[in-house]
C-alpha cells in the first residue's frame, strides 16, 4: 500500500510539473489557441486508440505493473523532447506520440489500485486524493519556478517525474493486478467448477472469449448499460477536457503568467483532495447516482460562469469548486467500472473509461472548441462545454445501476488445476 500511495503522488507530480502547463508550453513553441486545441485533439485521438491496447496488455499479456513501466519509459523520452527548440510539426508529433504512451499511466495506476483494495468504494478516494494533492503542490511550486526559468524547464521536470513512475512500479507487490504466469499457465477455461477460488489474482489474466478487439470486446459484449454509461461519460468529459484547455489559455490571455496559471491549476487539483474523501463517503452512504448527478451539474454551472468571468482571481476560486466536482465524477466512474466488470477485466475497465473520458471526449471537445472559438470566441466555447456536461450527466445517471457497489464475493472465479510437482 505504501508504494501505491507513492505511485499516486508521482502521478500528481507529473500533472503539476508538466500537464497543467501544456497549453501554454505549446504557445511558447509558437502555437495559437486553435492550433493548441487541434494538437490536443490529435493527441487525444492517439490516446483514445492506444489506451484499450494498454488495457489488454495489462490484463492478458504482461500484467498491469509491467504495462505501467512500458508506458512510462517512452513517455518520459517524448516529454523531454518538448524542451528542444523544434518547429511546429515535430512538436505536434511529439505530443501525439506522448499521448499514446504516457496517457495510459493514470488508467493503469487505477487498475493497480482497484485490483488490490479490499473495499475500493471506501478506499479508492483516500488513495486517489494523493494524486490530487501531489498535483496541487507541484503545480503551485512549478508555476513560481517557471516565472524565473521560463517554460523550457517544464518538459525536463515532466520527464523526470514520469521516469520515476517506472521505478516506483517495480516496488509495487505483484499481488496488485492480474495473475502470476504460473497461475495463467494452469487456468482451464470453461470448466465451470474451479479447483481453487482466486478472488484477488496477481498477474495477467487469461483471456476469456476475447473478440476481435481483445478484452475490450469481452468487456462490452452483452453489457448495454456499460455502453450507455460510457456515452454519458463522453458528454461530461467533453466539458472537463475542453474546460482544462481553454481556461488555461484564457488565464494567459488575461495577463496571467506561469505562477498565476500554476496557482489556479494547483488550487483546483488540491480541492480534489477533500472532494475524493467526500465523494467516497457519499458513494458508500447514498450510492453513485446522486454523487455523479450533483457533480456533473456542478461542473456544468462552473463552465457556464467561465463564459462570464474575466477576473483571474475569480477564475481561480471557481477552479477550486470545479476540483471538488471533478473528484465526484472521477470516484463515480472508477467505482462503476470496478462494479460492472469482473476483476479479470480490471485494467480493461479503467482504460476503457479513460479512453472515453480523456481520449474521445478530448478529441471532440478540442475540435469543436477550435471551431467555435473561431466563430464566437471563448464565451461561446464555455457555453457549449456547459451544455455537453449537463447532457452527459443526465445520460450517465439514467444508465447507472440503482445500487453500485464493488463486491469481492461476486468476482468471477478462476478455474485452475493443481500445479504439477517437479520431479514426479
N, C-alpha and C positions, 0 to 999 in steps of 0.2 A: 504493500500500500504506500510505503514511503516513496518509492521510485515512481509510482503513478502520480503522486502529488507533485513531485519534481517535474515529471513529464508535462503536466498541465501548466505549471509555472513557465516552463520553457516555451510551450505553445503561446502563452501570453506575451513572452518576451519577443518572439518573432513578430507578432502583431504590433506591439508597441514600438519596436525599433524600425520596422520596415513597412508593413502593410497599411498602417494608419496613415502613412505619408505617400503611398504610391501615386495617387493622382497628381500631387504637387511635384513629386520626383519626375514624373513624365513632363510636366510643364517646364521643369528645369532643363529637360532634354529638347525643348522646342515644340512640344505638343500644345495645341489649343484645346478648349473644352470639348468640342465634338470629337476630336481625334482621340482624346483621353477616353471618352466613352466608347468609341469604336474599338480601341485597343483592349479595354476591359471586356467588351463583348466577345472579341475573338479569343481572349484568354479564357473566358468563362466557357466558351464553346469547347475548347480543348479540355478544360477541367471536366465538363459535363460528359464528354465522350470517354475520357480516361478513367474517371472515378469508378464506374462499375467494374472495369478491368482490375483495378486495385482491390475492390471488394472480393472478386472471385479469386484473385491471387492470395488474399489473406485467408479466405475460408477454405479453399480447395487445393491450394498448391504449396505455399511455403509457410503459412501461418501468419497471424496478424503482426506479431513482433518483427519478423523478418521483413514483411512487406513495408512496415513503417521505416525500417532502415533503408530499404531500397528506394523509397520515395524521398527521404530527407537528403541523402548524399548528393544526387544530381541537382536537386533543387537549390542547395547551397551554392553550387558552382554557377548556376544560371543567375541567381540573385546577385552574386558578386560581379557578374558581367555588366550589370546596370551602373556600376561605378565608372565605367570606361566612357570616354567622350566619343560615342559612336553616332552614326547617322540614325535617322528616324526608323528606317526599315529594320536594321539589326536590333535596335532596342525593342521594337514591336515583336520580333521573332523570339527574343529572349523572354519577354513577358508571356507569350503564348506557351513556350516550352516549359517555363517555370510553373505556370498554372497547371499543366498536365501532370507534373511531378509533385511539387510542393502542396498542391491543392488537396491531396489525399491525406496529408498529415493529421489534420483535425479529425476527419472521419475515422481513421484507423486508431487514433488515440481514444475516441469514444468507444470504439469496438473493444479495445483492450479493457476499458473500464466496465462496460455493462456485462461483459462475459465473466468478469471476476468478482463482481459485487454480489453479496448475498441478497440485498434488497435495493436494486437500482432506484426504485421510486423514491426511497428515503435518502439514499446515499449519493446518488449521482450529482444532485445540485450542490452539495457540500464539496464535492471533488471538482466539479466543473468551474466553481466560482474562483478557484485558484488561478485558472487561466485568465479570467477577467481581472483578477487582482494584479497578476503579472503584467497584463496588457495595459492597465491603467497606470501603474507606476512607471513602466518603461516608456510609455508614450509621453508622459509629462517630462521625465528626465531627458528623453531623447530630443524633445522639442527645444528645451533650453540649450542642449548641446549643439543642435543644428543651427540655432541662432548664431553661434560663433564659428562653426565649421562649414556651414552650407550643407546641402543635401547629398554631397558626394560621399559623406561618411555613412549615410543610411544603408546603402546596399552592403557595405562591409559589415556593419552591425547585424543586419539581417542574415547574412551568410554565416556568421559566427554562431548566432543563436540557433539557426537551422541545423547546422552540423552537430551542435550539442545534442539535439534530439536523437540523432543516430546513436550517439554514445550512451545516452540515458536509456534508450530502448534495450540495449544489451543487458542492463541490470534488472529489468522487469522480470519477475519469475515466469517461467514457461507456462505456469498454470493459468495465466491470463490469456484466454482466447484460443480456441481450437483444440485438436487432439494431437498427441505426440505421434511421430511417424510409426512407432511400433503399434499403437492402437489403430492407426489408419490402416496398417497392413493387414490386420486381422478382422476388420469390420466385414460382416456378412450382410449385404443389402437384402431387404425383403424377407427376412426370416420371421419377423413379427414378434418373436419372443427373445429378448436379449438375455445373454448369459450373465451380463453384469450391467447394472444401471450406471450411467455416467452423466450425471446432471451438470457437471462442470468440466467439459473436455478441455484438453490442454495443448493441442496442436492444430494443424489444418484439418478441416472437416472433410469427410468423404462426400463426394458429390452424390446427390440422391435425385436421380431423374432430371439432371440438368438438360435444358433445351438448347436451342441454337445459341442463345446468349448466356450460357453457363448458369451460374447461380442466380443471376437476375431473372431469367425465365422461371426458375424454380420459385423465386420469391413472389412473382406476380401471378403465377398460374393459379387460377381458382380463388383469387382474392380481390374481387371488385371493390370492396371497401378500401383496401390499401390504395388502389388506383385513384379513387375519389379523394382520399386524404392527400395524396401527392399533388393532385390538381389544385386543391385548396392551398397547399404549401407553396405552390408556384406563385399564386396570386399574392400571398403575404410577403414572400421574399422578393418579388418584383419591387415592392415598395422599399424593403430593407436594403437591398443591394443598390438600387438606384439612389436611394437617400444617402448611403455612405459615399458614393462617388460625387454627387452634385453638391452636398452640403460642405464637403471639404473644399471644392472649387469655389463655392460661394464665399466661404470664410476668407480665402485668399483674395477674391475679388473685392471684398470689403476692407482689405488692408491688413488682414491677419498674416503674421509671419509664422515661422516654424513653431515657436513657443505657444502662440495662440491656437494653432491647429492641434499641436500635441496636447495642450491643456484641455481643449474641448473633447477630443477623442479619448484622452485619459480619464476624464471625469465620466464620460459615457460608459467606458469599459468598467471603471470602478463601481459604478452604480449597479452593474450586473451582479456584483458580489452579494449584497443583500437581496437582490432580485432572485438569484438562484436559490437562496435559503428559503425565501418566502414562497417562491413558486413550488418548490419541493414539498413544503409543509401544506400548502393549499391543495396540491395534487393528491396528497395522501388523504386529506380531510374531506375534500369536496369532489375530487375527480379531475380528469384532464380537461373535459369540455369547458367548464367555466373559466379555468385558468387560461386556456388558449383563446377563448372568445373575448375576454376582457383585454388580454394582451394585444390581440390583433386590432381591436377597436381603439385602444390607447395609442398604438403606433400610427394608425390612420389619422388620428387627431393631431399628433405631433407633426406628421408630414404636412398636414394642412396649415399648421402655424408657420412652417418654414416658407410657405408661399407668401407670407405677410411680413415676417420679421426681418429687419435689416441691421439689428444691433448684434455684434459678435458676442457680447456678454449674455444677452438673452438667448441666443442660439446655444451657447454653452450650457445654460440652465436646462433648456429643452433636451439637449443631448443626454443629460442625466436621467430625465424622465424616459427617454427612448431606451436607455440602457436597462432600466427596470423592466419595461415591457418586452424588450428583446430576450431577456432572461426567461420570462414566462413562455415565450414562443419556443425557445431552444429546449428547455426542460420538457415541454409538452411533446414535441416531435421525437426527441431521443427516446423518451419512455414509450411512446406509441410504437416506434419501430421495434423496441425490445419486447413489446407485448404481442404484437400481431404476428411476428415471425418467430419460428423456432430458433433455439440457440445455435444450431449448426449453420444458420444464416446470419449470425450476428454482425459480421463485417459487411456483408452484402446489404443488410438493412440500413446500417448507418451510412454507408457510401451511397446507397440509392437515394436516401433522404437528402444528403448533402449535394448529390449531383443535381437534384432538382432545385434545392434551395440556393446553393452557391454557384451552380452551373447554368442550368436552363433559365432560371429567373434572372440571373445577372446578364445573360445574353440578351434576353428580351428587354429588360429594363434599360440597359445601356444603349441598345439600338434605338428603342423608342425614345429614350431621353435625348439622344443626339439629334434625332429628327424634330422632336417637339421643341428643343432648345433653339433650333434654327428658326422655327416658325413663331413661337410665342414667348420665348425667354424662360428664365429659371422658374418664375411663379407658376406657369402652366405645367412645367415638369413636375413640381411638387403636388399640384392638384391631381395629376394623373397617378402619381405614386400612392397618394392617399386613397383614391378610389380603388385601385388594384388591391391594396392591402385589406380594405374593408370587405370587398367581394370574396377574396381568398379566405378571410376569417369565417365568413358565413358558410362557405362550402366545407371547410375543414370541420367546423363544429357539427354540422349536419351529418358528416360522414363518420365521425368518431364513434366508437362503441360507447354504449351507455356507461359501462364500467371498464376503465382502462387501468389495469394493474399487472405488473410483472409477477408471474407465479413460477418459481423454480420447479415446483412439483409437476407443472404442466409441460416441462421441456420434453421434447421428443426423445425417447430412449435410443441408445445406440446398441445395435446388435453386435455381439462380439463372441468369438470363440476363445477358448483358453489359449494362452500363449504357449508355443512349443517349448519343451525343456531341452536345452542344449546338451548333446552327448548321449541322448537315449536312442 
